[in-house]
């Protein structure tokens, strides 16, 4: 199932907007839909055998990542707003997928750090440094 979900998410992100379709089980067009889906995650993880502390840590991390999709793309989605969101855990292994059709980490961070060369550098910066939102100059499109 994991590879199917990865493929489904990748297809949704990369497909022409006119053809991109996703099941409502995975598509969260608005932040409130994402948060409602994420709010169910800890109970699902615990029910499948994960410890409570880890389940809530994963819930918090997913909430941060998913909310970033909305925060940094608000009114700037190139075509389809929202995120693909899926979490699976079977008591041994798990997979979480959050994907959006937004600007991308690299393009967003280049507003604050124009010398970034690639996605790897952008992800390292995103996860290891603090970047004031004012430097990102996030603006709503008219």
DRENZAVEX-809029 format. One line per 4 residues: number of its first residue (from 1); their letters; for each residue x, y, z of N, C-alpha, C, O. Coordinates in nm, 3 decimals, m for minus. Layout:
# DRENZAVEX-809029
NUM = A = X:Y:Z:X:Y:Z:X:Y:Z:X:Y:Z; ...
//
This chain:
# DRENZAVEX-809029
1 = XXXX = 0.083:m0.120:0.000:0.000:0.000:0.000:0.087:0.126:0.000:0.051:0.226:m0.062; 0.202:0.120:0.071:0.289:0.237:0.082:0.330:0.290:m0.055:0.317:0.410:m0.081; 0.378:0.203:m0.143:0.419:0.247:m0.276:0.303:0.301:m0.357:0.318:0.396:m0.433; 0.186:0.240:m0.341:0.068:0.290:m0.411:0.036:0.433:m0.368:0.003:0.517:m0.451
5 = XXXX = 0.045:0.460:m0.237:0.017:0.595:m0.189:0.123:0.695:m0.235:0.090:0.807:m0.272; 0.249:0.653:m0.233:0.355:0.741:m0.284:0.330:0.773:m0.430:0.341:0.889:m0.472; 0.296:0.672:m0.507:0.268:0.693:m0.650:0.146:0.782:m0.670:0.146:0.869:m0.757; 0.043:0.760:m0.589:m0.078:0.841:m0.599:m0.048:0.987:m0.567:m0.095:1.078:m0.636
9 = XXXX = 0.029:1.010:m0.461:0.066:1.147:m0.423:0.151:1.211:m0.532:0.126:1.326:m0.570; 0.249:1.139:m0.581:0.337:1.192:m0.686:0.256:1.225:m0.811:0.275:1.330:m0.872; 0.167:1.135:m0.848:0.084:1.158:m0.967:m0.001:1.284:m0.949:m0.014:1.364:m1.041; m0.061:1.300:m0.830:m0.145:1.417:m0.806:m0.064:1.547:m0.815:m0.111:1.647:m0.870
13 = XXXX = 0.057:1.545:m0.761:0.141:1.665:m0.762:0.188:1.698:m0.903:0.195:1.816:m0.940; 0.219:1.598:m0.982:0.282:1.620:m1.112:0.186:1.626:m1.230:0.224:1.674:m1.337; 0.064:1.580:m1.215:m0.031:1.574:m1.326:m0.082:1.712:m1.364:m0.092:1.801:m1.279; m0.113:1.728:m1.489:m0.176:1.851:m1.539:m0.296:1.883:m1.450:m0.375:1.794:m1.420
17 = XXXX = m0.312:2.010:m1.409:m0.421:2.047:m1.318:m0.559:2.006:m1.369:m0.648:1.976:m1.289; m0.577:2.005:m1.499:m0.707:1.968:m1.555:m0.739:1.820:m1.531:m0.855:1.781:m1.528; m0.636:1.739:m1.514:m0.655:1.594:m1.500:m0.631:1.545:m1.358:m0.659:1.429:m1.327; m0.580:1.630:m1.272:m0.545:1.588:m1.136:m0.671:1.565:m1.054:m0.751:1.657:m1.031
21 = XXXX = m0.688:1.444:m1.010:m0.800:1.409:m0.924:m0.747:1.323:m0.811:m0.654:1.245:m0.828; m0.809:1.338:m0.695:m0.765:1.260:m0.580:m0.886:1.227:m0.494:m0.978:1.308:m0.482; m0.886:1.109:m0.435:m0.996:1.068:m0.348:m1.003:1.159:m0.227:m0.900:1.203:m0.175; m1.123:1.187:m0.182:m1.141:1.277:m0.068:m1.077:1.221:0.059:m1.053:1.297:0.154
25 = XXXX = m1.050:1.092:0.063:m0.981:1.034:0.179:m0.842:1.092:0.197:m0.788:1.094:0.308; m0.783:1.141:0.088:m0.645:1.190:0.092:m0.633:1.339:0.063:m0.528:1.398:0.092; m0.734:1.400:0.009:m0.724:1.540:m0.033:m0.785:1.632:0.072:m0.900:1.615:0.112; m0.707:1.729:0.115:m0.752:1.831:0.210:m0.736:1.966:0.141:m0.627:2.021:0.138
29 = XXXX = m0.844:2.017:0.086:m0.837:2.143:0.012:m0.811:2.261:0.104:m0.741:2.355:0.068; m0.868:2.257:0.222:m0.856:2.368:0.316:m0.785:2.320:0.444:m0.782:2.201:0.474; m0.730:2.415:0.517:m0.658:2.385:0.641:m0.747:2.310:0.740:m0.701:2.217:0.806; m0.874:2.349:0.753:m0.960:2.283:0.851:m0.980:2.135:0.819:m0.990:2.053:0.910
33 = XXXX = m0.985:2.100:0.691:m0.996:1.959:0.652:m0.867:1.885:0.688:m0.872:1.772:0.737; m0.753:1.949:0.665:m0.625:1.887:0.703:m0.619:1.866:0.854:m0.584:1.758:0.900; m0.654:1.969:0.931:m0.647:1.958:1.076:m0.742:1.851:1.129:m0.708:1.779:1.222; m0.861:1.841:1.070:m0.956:1.738:1.112:m0.899:1.599:1.086:m0.910:1.509:1.169
37 = XXXX = m0.837:1.582:0.970:m0.775:1.453:0.936:m0.659:1.424:1.031:m0.647:1.313:1.083; m0.574:1.523:1.053:m0.458:1.504:1.141:m0.501:1.478:1.285:m0.433:1.405:1.357; m0.612:1.537:1.329:m0.659:1.515:1.466:m0.694:1.369:1.492:m0.696:1.326:1.608; m0.723:1.294:1.388:m0.755:1.151:1.404:m0.628:1.064:1.410:m0.635:0.948:1.449
41 = XXXX = m0.515:1.121:1.372:m0.392:1.042:1.361:m0.349:0.978:1.493:m0.322:0.857:1.493; m0.340:1.050:1.605:m0.290:0.984:1.726:m0.372:0.861:1.766:m0.315:0.757:1.798; m0.503:0.873:1.763:m0.587:0.759:1.800:m0.567:0.641:1.706:m0.563:0.526:1.751; m0.554:0.668:1.577:m0.531:0.560:1.480:m0.397:0.492:1.506:m0.387:0.369:1.501
45 = XXXX = m0.294:0.572:1.533:m0.161:0.514:1.559:m0.161:0.431:1.687:m0.106:0.321:1.690; m0.222:0.484:1.791:m0.228:0.413:1.920:m0.309:0.284:1.904:m0.271:0.179:1.957; m0.421:0.291:1.833:m0.504:0.173:1.810:m0.426:0.063:1.736:m0.453:m0.056:1.755; m0.331:0.103:1.653:m0.250:0.006:1.579:m0.121:m0.033:1.651:m0.033:m0.095:1.591
49 = XXXX = m0.108:0.005:1.779:0.002:m0.045:1.859:0.115:0.051:1.889:0.213:0.012:1.953; 0.106:0.175:1.845:0.213:0.271:1.872:0.195:0.327:2.013:0.083:0.342:2.061; 0.306:0.358:2.078:0.301:0.421:2.209:0.243:0.561:2.200:0.257:0.630:2.099; 0.177:0.602:2.307:0.108:0.731:2.308:0.203:0.848:2.286:0.172:0.939:2.209
53 = XXXX = 0.319:0.848:2.353:0.413:0.960:2.338:0.458:0.976:2.194:0.459:1.088:2.141; 0.494:0.866:2.130:0.538:0.873:1.990:0.424:0.913:1.898:0.443:0.990:1.804; 0.305:0.862:1.924:0.189:0.896:1.841:0.163:1.046:1.843:0.135:1.106:1.739; 0.171:1.108:1.961:0.147:1.252:1.970:0.263:1.334:1.914:0.243:1.444:1.864
57 = XXXX = 0.384:1.281:1.922:0.498:1.348:1.859:0.480:1.349:1.707:0.501:1.452:1.643; 0.442:1.237:1.650:0.418:1.229:1.505:0.304:1.321:1.466:0.313:1.392:1.365; 0.198:1.322:1.543:0.085:1.412:1.519:0.132:1.558:1.515:0.091:1.634:1.427; 0.216:1.597:1.609:0.266:1.735:1.614:0.353:1.767:1.493:0.340:1.874:1.434
61 = XXXX = 0.440:1.674:1.457:0.527:1.697:1.340:0.445:1.709:1.213:0.469:1.797:1.131; 0.347:1.620:1.196:0.263:1.625:1.077:0.182:1.754:1.074:0.162:1.813:0.967; 0.135:1.797:1.190:0.061:1.923:1.196:0.146:2.040:1.152:0.100:2.127:1.077; 0.271:2.043:1.197:0.363:2.151:1.157:0.389:2.148:1.007:0.382:2.252:0.941
65 = XXXX = 0.418:2.031:0.954:0.447:2.020:0.810:0.324:2.055:0.725:0.335:2.129:0.628; 0.210:2.001:0.763:0.088:2.029:0.686:0.049:2.175:0.692:0.011:2.234:0.591; 0.057:2.233:0.811:0.024:2.375:0.824:0.120:2.462:0.745:0.081:2.568:0.695; 0.247:2.420:0.734:0.341:2.495:0.651:0.295:2.500:0.506:0.313:2.602:0.439
69 = XXXX = 0.237:2.393:0.458:0.185:2.394:0.320:0.084:2.506:0.302:0.085:2.576:0.201; m0.003:2.521:0.399:m0.105:2.626:0.390:m0.045:2.764:0.418:m0.078:2.860:0.349; 0.041:2.774:0.520:0.099:2.904:0.555:0.181:2.963:0.441:0.171:3.083:0.415; 0.260:2.882:0.375:0.354:2.934:0.275:0.299:2.936:0.134:0.366:2.983:0.042
73 = XXXX = 0.179:2.886:0.116:0.117:2.890:m0.016:m0.013:2.970:m0.017:m0.075:2.986:m0.122; m0.053:3.019:0.098:m0.180:3.089:0.110:m0.195:3.193:0.000:m0.114:3.285:m0.012; m0.298:3.178:m0.079:m0.329:3.268:m0.191:m0.223:3.266:m0.301:m0.227:3.349:m0.392; m0.129:3.174:m0.293:m0.024:3.164:m0.395:m0.017:3.025:m0.458:0.082:2.992:m0.523
77 = XXXX = m0.119:2.944:m0.439:m0.118:2.812:m0.501:m0.113:2.832:m0.652:m0.195:2.907:m0.706; m0.020:2.769:m0.721:m0.012:2.786:m0.866:m0.138:2.738:m0.939:m0.174:2.795:m1.042; m0.204:2.634:m0.887:m0.323:2.585:m0.957:m0.423:2.520:m0.863:m0.535:2.570:m0.852; m0.390:2.414:m0.795:m0.484:2.343:m0.708:m0.442:2.361:m0.563:m0.333:2.319:m0.525
81 = XXXX = m0.527:2.423:m0.481:m0.491:2.443:m0.340:m0.505:2.313:m0.260:m0.575:2.220:m0.301; m0.438:2.309:m0.147:m0.455:2.198:m0.055:m0.342:2.098:m0.056:m0.241:2.116:m0.124; m0.361:1.992:0.022:m0.257:1.890:0.037:m0.312:1.749:0.019:m0.430:1.722:0.044; m0.225:1.662:m0.025:m0.247:1.518:m0.020:m0.194:1.476:0.116:m0.081:1.509:0.151
85 = XXXX = m0.275:1.404:0.194:m0.234:1.368:0.330:m0.274:1.224:0.359:m0.390:1.186:0.348; m0.176:1.145:0.398:m0.202:1.005:0.431:m0.106:0.959:0.540:0.012:0.992:0.538; m0.159:0.883:0.633:m0.077:0.822:0.738:m0.120:0.676:0.751:m0.238:0.645:0.762; m0.021:0.588:0.748:m0.048:0.445:0.767:0.053:0.389:0.866:0.171:0.424:0.864
89 = XXXX = 0.005:0.300:0.952:0.092:0.234:1.049:0.032:0.097:1.079:m0.087:0.087:1.107; 0.114:m0.007:1.074:0.062:m0.143:1.094:0.125:m0.215:1.213:0.134:m0.337:1.212; 0.168:m0.144:1.312:0.232:m0.192:1.435:0.381:m0.221:1.419:0.450:m0.247:1.518; 0.432:m0.217:1.296:0.575:m0.238:1.273:0.637:m0.125:1.193:0.743:m0.074:1.228
93 = XXXX = 0.571:m0.085:1.088:0.623:0.021:1.002:0.512:0.120:0.972:0.393:0.090:0.983; 0.554:0.239:0.934:0.455:0.341:0.902:0.503:0.433:0.792:0.623:0.442:0.763; 0.408:0.500:0.733:0.437:0.596:0.627:0.345:0.715:0.645:0.225:0.700:0.667; 0.402:0.833:0.635:0.322:0.956:0.634:0.359:1.032:0.507:0.476:1.047:0.474
97 = XXXX = 0.258:1.080:0.438:0.279:1.156:0.316:0.202:1.286:0.324:0.081:1.286:0.348; 0.272:1.396:0.305:0.210:1.527:0.289:0.270:1.585:0.163:0.391:1.605:0.154; 0.186:1.612:0.065:0.234:1.667:m0.062:0.141:1.778:m0.104:0.019:1.771:m0.084; 0.198:1.883:m0.163:0.113:1.990:m0.216:0.164:2.033:m0.353:0.273:1.995:m0.395
101 = XXXX = 0.083:2.111:m0.420:0.118:2.161:m0.552:0.159:2.309:m0.542:0.131:2.389:m0.630; 0.224:2.340:m0.433:0.260:2.479:m0.405:0.389:2.523:m0.470:0.435:2.466:m0.570; 0.447:2.626:m0.411:0.567:2.688:m0.465:0.692:2.604:m0.445:0.788:2.615:m0.522; 0.693:2.520:m0.343:0.809:2.438:m0.311:0.898:2.504:m0.207:0.904:2.626:m0.197
105 = XXXX = 0.966:2.421:m0.131:1.054:2.471:m0.025:1.165:2.557:m0.085:1.193:2.665:m0.034; 1.227:2.510:m0.190:1.338:2.584:m0.251:1.293:2.722:m0.298:1.357:2.822:m0.265; 1.186:2.730:m0.374:1.140:2.860:m0.425:1.096:2.953:m0.313:1.118:3.074:m0.321; 1.034:2.898:m0.210:0.991:2.981:m0.097:1.112:3.036:m0.022:1.116:3.155:0.010
109 = XXXX = 1.211:2.951:0.006:1.327:2.994:0.084:1.423:3.082:0.005:1.500:3.158:0.064; 1.421:3.072:m0.125:1.508:3.160:m0.206:1.474:3.307:m0.186:1.556:3.394:m0.213; 1.354:3.336:m0.138:1.318:3.475:m0.108:1.403:3.528:0.007:1.436:3.646:0.011; 1.439:3.438:0.100:1.521:3.477:0.214:1.668:3.445:0.193:1.756:3.511:0.248
113 = XXXX = 1.695:3.343:0.113:1.833:3.297:0.089:1.852:3.271:m0.060:1.847:3.156:m0.104; 1.873:3.378:m0.139:1.879:3.363:m0.284:1.994:3.276:m0.336:1.992:3.234:m0.452; 2.092:3.247:m0.252:2.206:3.166:m0.297:2.184:3.015:m0.285:2.273:2.937:m0.318; 2.067:2.974:m0.238:2.039:2.830:m0.229:2.051:2.767:m0.367:1.998:2.819:m0.465
117 = XXXX = 2.122:2.654:m0.374:2.149:2.591:m0.504:2.050:2.482:m0.541:2.022:2.462:m0.660; 1.996:2.411:m0.441:1.911:2.297:m0.475:1.816:2.264:m0.360:1.818:2.327:m0.254; 1.731:2.165:m0.385:1.632:2.125:m0.285:1.696:2.075:m0.156:1.646:2.101:m0.047; 1.806:2.003:m0.169:1.874:1.949:m0.051:1.918:2.063:0.042:1.897:2.056:0.163
121 = XXXX = 1.980:2.166:m0.013:2.021:2.281:0.068:1.900:2.350:0.130:1.904:2.392:0.245; 1.793:2.360:0.054:1.672:2.425:0.105:1.613:2.347:0.222:1.572:2.407:0.322; 1.608:2.216:0.211:1.554:2.135:0.320:1.643:2.141:0.443:1.593:2.146:0.556; 1.775:2.142:0.423:1.866:2.155:0.537:1.842:2.288:0.608:1.835:2.293:0.731
125 = XXXX = 1.830:2.395:0.531:1.803:2.526:0.589:1.669:2.527:0.661:1.658:2.579:0.772; 1.568:2.471:0.598:1.433:2.472:0.656:1.427:2.399:0.790:1.354:2.441:0.879; 1.503:2.291:0.803:1.494:2.210:0.924:1.601:2.239:1.028:1.598:2.181:1.136; 1.698:2.327:0.997:1.804:2.352:1.094:1.821:2.498:1.133:1.893:2.527:1.229
129 = XXXX = 1.758:2.590:1.064:1.776:2.733:1.093:1.641:2.800:1.115:1.538:2.751:1.070; 1.645:2.912:1.183:1.524:2.994:1.198:1.528:3.103:1.092:1.629:3.172:1.075; 1.417:3.118:1.022:1.407:3.219:0.917:1.286:3.305:0.949:1.173:3.256:0.944; 1.306:3.432:0.980:1.192:3.518:1.010:1.097:3.527:0.890:1.141:3.541:0.776
133 = XXXX = 0.968:3.518:0.917:0.867:3.522:0.810:0.877:3.650:0.728:0.846:3.649:0.609; 0.920:3.759:0.790:0.931:3.885:0.717:1.026:3.873:0.598:1.008:3.940:0.497; 1.129:3.789:0.611:1.225:3.771:0.502:1.166:3.693:0.385:1.213:3.703:0.272; 1.064:3.616:0.413:1.004:3.535:0.307:0.910:3.616:0.219:0.875:3.573:0.109
137 = XXXX = 0.868:3.732:0.267:0.783:3.822:0.190:0.665:3.747:0.127:0.642:3.754:0.007; 0.593:3.675:0.211:0.477:3.601:0.163:0.365:3.701:0.136:0.322:3.774:0.225; 0.320:3.703:0.013:0.219:3.800:m0.027:0.102:3.729:m0.092:0.118:3.626:m0.158; m0.016:3.783:m0.072:m0.134:3.730:m0.139:m0.137:3.779:m0.282:m0.100:3.893:m0.311
141 = XX = m0.181:3.692:m0.371:m0.195:3.732:m0.512:m0.323:3.811:m0.528:m0.424:3.783:m0.463; m0.319:3.910:m0.613:m0.439:3.990:m0.639:m0.532:3.918:m0.732:m0.639:3.970:m0.765
//
